[in-house]
Amino acid sequence: QVQVVESGGGLVQPGGSLRLSCTASISIYNINTMGWYRQAPGKQRELVASITGSGGTFYAGSLKGRFTISRDNAKATVYLDVNSLEPEDTAVYYCKVDLYGLQYYWGQGTQVTVSS
């Protein structure tokens, strides 16, 4: 069983920044894509950004510019840097790890609350 652990969430004031981290307990050589999703209260889970093993990135159109995804292959870790946070960014942020093949694993989520 692959463990996926997120960290870095918290309470932030509007305009603030956060770095979310996600580490998978499996060799990076087994990992294809790593991605961040978020789910706000009463809404469906949505893709925020993803990154492939070779560094190719994808961002949800409305979020590009404020969100930056990066990956440390040596640590099997993906990061999400978020700037200029808005109250609408309040959500549980989840990490998803896609292995080569059809297996994928979710983390337990980390809460991000943007409020003054």
Phi, psi and chi 1 to 4 in degrees:
 res  aa     phi    psi   chi1   chi2   chi3   chi4
   1 GLN       -  130.7 -176.9   73.2    8.6      -
   2 VAL   -89.3  130.4  176.0      -      -      -
   3 GLN   -95.6  133.1  -56.8  -63.1  -40.8      -
   4 VAL  -123.7  118.4  178.4      -      -      -
   5 VAL  -123.1  121.8 -179.5      -      -      -
   6 GLU   -99.3  156.7  -56.7  106.9  -29.3      -
   7 SER  -156.0  166.1   62.0      -      -      -
   8 GLY   108.1   -5.1      -      -      -      -
   9 GLY   -73.7  173.9      -      -      -      -
  10 GLY   161.9 -168.6      -      -      -      -
  11 LEU   -96.3  126.1  174.0   62.9      -      -
  12 VAL  -132.7  145.4 -174.3      -      -      -
  13 GLN   -77.8  152.4  -69.3 -170.0  -19.4      -
  14 PRO   -53.7  137.2  -27.7   35.6      -      -
  15 GLY    90.8   -9.7      -      -      -      -
  16 GLY   -80.5 -177.2      -      -      -      -
  17 SER  -131.8  157.5  -59.1      -      -      -
  18 LEU  -146.1  154.8  -87.1 -179.5      -      -
  19 ARG  -122.5  120.2  164.1  169.3  -89.5 -154.5
  20 LEU   -97.6  142.9  -54.8 -179.0      -      -
  21 SER  -125.1  150.0  -58.8      -      -      -
  22 CYS  -145.5  125.9  166.1      -      -      -
  23 THR  -122.3  135.9  -61.7      -      -      -
  24 ALA  -106.8  142.6      -      -      -      -
  25 SER   -92.1   55.4   65.3      -      -      -
  26 ILE  -153.3  154.1 -169.5  170.6      -      -
  27 SER   -59.1  139.8  169.4      -      -      -
  28 ILE   -60.6  -23.1 -167.4   63.3      -      -
  29 TYR   -70.1  -15.7  -62.9  106.3      -      -
  30 ASN   -92.4  -10.5  -61.9  106.6      -      -
  31 ILE   -96.2  129.6  -60.3  175.6      -      -
  32 ASN   -92.0  -81.3 -175.8    4.9      -      -
  33 THR  -112.2  142.3  -57.6      -      -      -
  34 MET  -119.8  139.0  -56.7  179.7   81.6      -
  35 GLY  -146.0  161.2      -      -      -      -
  36 TRP  -114.3  134.3  -73.8   97.0      -      -
  37 TYR  -124.0  165.0  -67.9   69.8      -      -
  38 ARG  -143.9  153.3   68.6 -177.9 -175.2 -178.2
  39 GLN  -137.4  114.2 -173.0  166.2   19.4      -
  40 ALA   -88.1  158.0      -      -      -      -
  41 PRO   -54.7  128.1  -25.7   34.6      -      -
  42 GLY    77.8    5.2      -      -      -      -
  43 LYS  -121.6  163.5  -65.5 -172.4  176.7 -178.7
  44 GLN   -77.9  155.1  -71.4 -170.6  -30.9      -
  45 ARG   -66.6  135.7 -168.4  172.8  -62.2 -171.9
  46 GLU  -129.9  150.1   62.8  175.1   -6.0      -
  47 LEU   -72.9  134.1  173.1   65.6      -      -
  48 VAL   -99.6  -54.4  174.3      -      -      -
  49 ALA  -163.7  155.6      -      -      -      -
  50 SER  -143.4  160.8   62.5      -      -      -
  51 ILE  -144.3  136.2 -174.1  167.6      -      -
  52 THR   -89.4  173.5   66.5      -      -      -
  53 GLY   -62.4  -29.0      -      -      -      -
  54 SER   -89.6    0.8   58.7      -      -      -
  55 GLY    98.3    3.1      -      -      -      -
  56 GLY   -69.5  134.9      -      -      -      -
  57 THR  -119.5  153.9   58.0      -      -      -
  58 PHE  -137.4  137.6  172.5   84.7      -      -
  59 TYR  -127.6  142.8  -66.1   91.8      -      -
  60 ALA   -61.2  135.5      -      -      -      -
  61 GLY   -53.7  -41.6      -      -      -      -
  62 SER   -73.4  -13.5   61.0      -      -      -
  63 LEU  -106.0  -13.2  -55.8  176.7      -      -
  64 LYS   -60.7  133.9 -166.1  172.0 -175.6  177.7
  65 GLY   111.7  -38.7      -      -      -      -
  66 ARG  -100.4  -19.0  -64.0 -168.4  -61.7  119.5
  67 PHE  -113.5  136.4  -70.1   65.5      -      -
  68 THR  -131.9  123.8  -57.0      -      -      -
  69 ILE  -104.1  141.0 -168.7  169.1      -      -
  70 SER  -146.1  168.7   58.9      -      -      -
  71 ARG  -144.6  137.1  176.3  168.0  166.0  165.3
  72 ASP  -111.7   99.1 -174.4  -22.9      -      -
  73 ASN   -63.9  -32.7  -73.7  -25.3      -      -
  74 ALA   -63.0  -27.0      -      -      -      -
  75 LYS  -108.5    2.8  -61.4  179.1  179.6  178.7
  76 ALA    50.2   45.3      -      -      -      -
  77 THR  -126.5  140.0  -63.1      -      -      -
  78 VAL  -119.9  143.8   62.3      -      -      -
  79 TYR  -119.4  152.8  -55.6   98.1      -      -
  80 LEU  -132.5  111.8 -175.2   69.9      -      -
  81 ASP   -94.8  127.2  -69.6  -65.1      -      -
  82 VAL  -122.7  125.8 -171.0      -      -      -
  83 ASN  -117.3  164.5  -60.7  -50.7      -      -
  84 SER    47.9   50.2  -57.1      -      -      -
  85 LEU   -61.4  143.1  -81.4  159.3      -      -
  86 GLU  -120.9  154.7  -56.3  169.2   -6.5      -
  87 PRO   -54.0  -30.1  -29.0   36.2      -      -
  88 GLU   -69.3  -11.6  -67.2   72.7   24.7      -
  89 ASP   -83.2   -4.9  -64.9  -41.8      -      -
  90 THR   -61.8  123.7  -65.4      -      -      -
  91 ALA  -176.8  170.1      -      -      -      -
  92 VAL   -89.6  126.7  178.6      -      -      -
  93 TYR  -101.0  127.2  -76.0   70.9      -      -
  94 TYR  -115.2  145.5  -64.7   92.4      -      -
  95 CYS  -103.9  137.8  177.8      -      -      -
  96 LYS  -124.3  132.0 -178.6  172.8  179.7 -102.1
  97 VAL  -115.8  117.6  176.0      -      -      -
  98 ASP   -99.8  122.0  -71.6  -77.0      -      -
  99 LEU   -87.6  163.7  -53.9 -174.9      -      -
 100 TYR   -64.4  130.5  -71.3  105.3      -      -
 101 GLY   104.9 -152.5      -      -      -      -
 102 LEU  -105.8   -1.5  -61.9  177.9      -      -
 103 GLN   -80.7  144.0  -70.6  179.5  -61.8      -
 104 TYR  -147.6  157.3   58.9   90.3      -      -
 105 TYR  -138.3  143.0  -63.2   88.4      -      -
 106 TRP  -107.7  149.2  -70.0   94.5      -      -
 107 GLY   -83.1  178.4      -      -      -      -
 108 GLN   -84.3  -11.5   80.1  -71.6   -9.4      -
 109 GLY    95.2  151.4      -      -      -      -
 110 THR  -133.8  132.1 -175.8      -      -      -
 111 GLN   -80.6  130.9  176.4   71.2   47.4      -
 112 VAL  -118.8  121.6  172.6      -      -      -
 113 THR  -121.1  123.9  -57.9      -      -      -
 114 VAL  -110.4  110.4 -175.9      -      -      -
 115 SER  -159.0  149.0  175.2      -      -      -
 116 SER   -94.7      -   55.6      -      -      -
